[in-house]
Amino acid sequence: MSQIEIVQAKTVPPIFQGAILCSIQQASAMIGRGTQAIYDLIGAGKIRAVKSDGRTLVVVQSLHEYAATLPPAQIKSPVRRQPQRLRMTA
């Protein structure tokens, strides 16, 4: 019988209401994107970040500003098809 290795997921600490700065991981969780996307957004100047003792911290307000600039989602309604047994055979 083989051993099953259990890997614990790294949990992201919650962001306190009124926070000014947050970590890259917290910013990632806030907007639902990966950490690489956060670095890309910082590099593109779409969100702001600062350095503190070697850590990169994201300005929370810039995340709100970024989210406000995103276009609304346009989702088509699903196509309703008849069940296979009710379709005419060709």
C-alpha positions as YAML, in Angstrom:
chain: A
units: angstrom
residues:
- id: 1
  name: MET
  ca: [0.00, 0.00, 0.00]
- id: 2
  name: SER
  ca: [1.44, 3.38, -1.00]
- id: 3
  name: GLN
  ca: [1.54, 6.38, 1.25]
- id: 4
  name: ILE
  ca: [-0.67, 9.31, 0.34]
- id: 5
  name: GLU
  ca: [1.04, 12.63, 0.71]
- id: 6
  name: ILE
  ca: [-1.21, 15.42, 1.89]
- id: 7
  name: VAL
  ca: [-0.15, 18.88, 0.83]
- id: 8
  name: GLN
  ca: [-1.58, 21.68, 2.91]
- id: 9
  name: ALA
  ca: [-2.87, 24.61, 0.90]
- id: 10
  name: LYS
  ca: [-1.26, 27.92, 1.75]
- id: 11
  name: THR
  ca: [-3.92, 30.15, 3.22]
- id: 12
  name: VAL
  ca: [-3.99, 33.85, 2.51]
- id: 13
  name: PRO
  ca: [-4.56, 36.05, 5.57]
- id: 14
  name: PRO
  ca: [-7.74, 38.15, 5.35]
- id: 15
  name: ILE
  ca: [-7.57, 41.83, 4.51]
- id: 16
  name: PHE
  ca: [-8.83, 44.08, 7.26]
- id: 17
  name: GLN
  ca: [-11.47, 46.65, 6.47]
- id: 18
  name: GLY
  ca: [-9.81, 49.98, 5.80]
- id: 19
  name: ALA
  ca: [-6.44, 48.43, 4.91]
- id: 20
  name: ILE
  ca: [-4.18, 50.68, 2.86]
- id: 21
  name: LEU
  ca: [-1.70, 48.07, 1.63]
- id: 22
  name: CYS
  ca: [-1.86, 44.32, 1.06]
- id: 23
  name: SER
  ca: [0.49, 41.56, -0.04]
- id: 24
  name: ILE
  ca: [0.67, 40.23, -3.59]
- id: 25
  name: GLN
  ca: [-1.15, 37.06, -2.47]
- id: 26
  name: GLN
  ca: [-3.92, 39.08, -0.82]
- id: 27
  name: ALA
  ca: [-4.29, 41.27, -3.92]
- id: 28
  name: SER
  ca: [-4.49, 38.12, -6.01]
- id: 29
  name: ALA
  ca: [-7.28, 36.75, -3.83]
- id: 30
  name: MET
  ca: [-9.12, 40.09, -3.88]
- id: 31
  name: ILE
  ca: [-9.48, 40.29, -7.65]
- id: 32
  name: GLY
  ca: [-9.53, 36.56, -8.40]
- id: 33
  name: ARG
  ca: [-6.38, 36.49, -10.53]
- id: 34
  name: GLY
  ca: [-3.04, 34.76, -10.08]
- id: 35
  name: THR
  ca: [0.04, 36.33, -8.54]
- id: 36
  name: GLN
  ca: [1.72, 36.60, -11.96]
- id: 37
  name: ALA
  ca: [-1.25, 38.65, -13.19]
- id: 38
  name: ILE
  ca: [-0.75, 41.02, -10.24]
- id: 39
  name: TYR
  ca: [2.92, 41.50, -11.17]
- id: 40
  name: ASP
  ca: [1.91, 42.06, -14.81]
- id: 41
  name: LEU
  ca: [-0.67, 44.68, -13.78]
- id: 42
  name: ILE
  ca: [1.93, 46.44, -11.62]
- id: 43
  name: GLY
  ca: [4.41, 46.41, -14.53]
- id: 44
  name: ALA
  ca: [1.76, 47.80, -16.89]
- id: 45
  name: GLY
  ca: [0.96, 50.60, -14.42]
- id: 46
  name: LYS
  ca: [-2.65, 49.48, -13.97]
- id: 47
  name: ILE
  ca: [-2.29, 48.99, -10.22]
- id: 48
  name: ARG
  ca: [0.15, 50.66, -7.83]
- id: 49
  name: ALA
  ca: [2.62, 48.97, -5.53]
- id: 50
  name: VAL
  ca: [5.26, 50.12, -3.07]
- id: 51
  name: LYS
  ca: [8.29, 48.53, -1.46]
- id: 52
  name: SER
  ca: [8.58, 48.16, 2.31]
- id: 53
  name: ASP
  ca: [11.60, 46.35, 3.78]
- id: 54
  name: GLY
  ca: [12.05, 44.43, 0.55]
- id: 55
  name: ARG
  ca: [8.40, 43.36, 0.32]
- id: 56
  name: THR
  ca: [6.17, 44.44, -2.54]
- id: 57
  name: LEU
  ca: [2.85, 45.71, -1.21]
- id: 58
  name: VAL
  ca: [-0.12, 46.64, -3.38]
- id: 59
  name: VAL
  ca: [-2.12, 49.82, -2.76]
- id: 60
  name: VAL
  ca: [-5.65, 48.53, -2.06]
- id: 61
  name: GLN
  ca: [-7.31, 51.63, -3.54]
- id: 62
  name: SER
  ca: [-5.59, 50.94, -6.86]
- id: 63
  name: LEU
  ca: [-7.24, 47.49, -6.94]
- id: 64
  name: HIS
  ca: [-10.64, 49.14, -6.56]
- id: 65
  name: GLU
  ca: [-9.78, 51.64, -9.30]
- id: 66
  name: TYR
  ca: [-8.61, 48.84, -11.60]
- id: 67
  name: ALA
  ca: [-11.79, 46.81, -11.04]
- id: 68
  name: ALA
  ca: [-13.91, 49.89, -11.80]
- id: 69
  name: THR
  ca: [-12.26, 50.24, -15.23]
- id: 70
  name: LEU
  ca: [-13.07, 46.69, -16.34]
- id: 71
  name: PRO
  ca: [-15.85, 46.31, -18.92]
- id: 72
  name: PRO
  ca: [-19.06, 44.50, -17.96]
- id: 73
  name: ALA
  ca: [-19.28, 40.83, -18.88]
- id: 74
  name: GLN
  ca: [-21.37, 40.07, -21.94]
- id: 75
  name: ILE
  ca: [-22.63, 36.52, -21.76]
- id: 76
  name: LYS
  ca: [-24.86, 35.03, -24.40]
- id: 77
  name: SER
  ca: [-27.94, 33.18, -23.21]
- id: 78
  name: PRO
  ca: [-27.65, 29.42, -23.60]
- id: 79
  name: VAL
  ca: [-29.11, 27.76, -26.69]
- id: 80
  name: ARG
  ca: [-32.07, 25.60, -25.74]
- id: 81
  name: ARG
  ca: [-32.04, 22.35, -27.64]
- id: 82
  name: GLN
  ca: [-34.57, 19.57, -27.64]
- id: 83
  name: PRO
  ca: [-33.49, 16.32, -26.06]
- id: 84
  name: GLN
  ca: [-31.95, 13.83, -28.50]
- id: 85
  name: ARG
  ca: [-34.97, 11.51, -28.33]
- id: 86
  name: LEU
  ca: [-37.29, 14.33, -29.49]
- id: 87
  name: ARG
  ca: [-35.17, 15.54, -32.41]
- id: 88
  name: MET
  ca: [-36.09, 14.57, -35.93]
- id: 89
  name: THR
  ca: [-33.65, 12.17, -37.53]
- id: 90
  name: ALA
  ca: [-32.42, 13.09, -40.97]
...
